[in-house]
Amino acid sequence: MYKRQAFARCLGEAKLPAQVIAPALAGWNKFLAVQLHLMDMGYRAAIEFDRGEFPVGFALFGRLRLVAGQRALTAAATPGETMESLLRRFFNYLPELRADCLRPVWHSHEKDDASWVEIYESYVPAPGGWRFLLNGRNAAYDGGFAAALRPNDTISIFPPGR
């Protein structure tokens, strides 16, 4: 509320006409609403990242360390959770890494009880040699992203050339 009052006071002190002030305040309110939404999404992603019963580590290499600002971090996983599910939570927690590591692919699913096809976005490792390892073994050859996680597993993410 304080910033909106300061902004409105600034507009008023500039002796701007009401036809300028009203849309400026409306735009400022929209901007603040978007910022609040982004903060809420980040908060929810952080809560979701820590939801689980046992620890699973993430080791980052190459430029991922620079972007994330850390070499490793730990998430909480639930029994039966797959590597794909935890990676989804990881990239929701650190979305700035998603564009580097993954490429979107679109899938469709026809529901038996509906007259339409449901289309959803999924991700695959980006071309060029991105590697995802589960406990030192390449996930592409060892169960893929459907591999179930166990306590104290480590997921390592390597950029091309590492």
Buried (B, 14 or more C-beta within 10 A) or exposed (E): EEEEEEBBEEBEEEEEEEEEBEEBBEEBEEEBEEEEEEEEEEEEBEEBBEEBEBEBBBBBBBEBBEBBEEEEBEBBBEEEBBBBBBBBBBBBBBEEBBEBBBEEEEEEEEEEEEEEEEEEEEBEBBEEEBBBBBBEEEBEEEEBBEBBBEEEBBBBBBBEEE
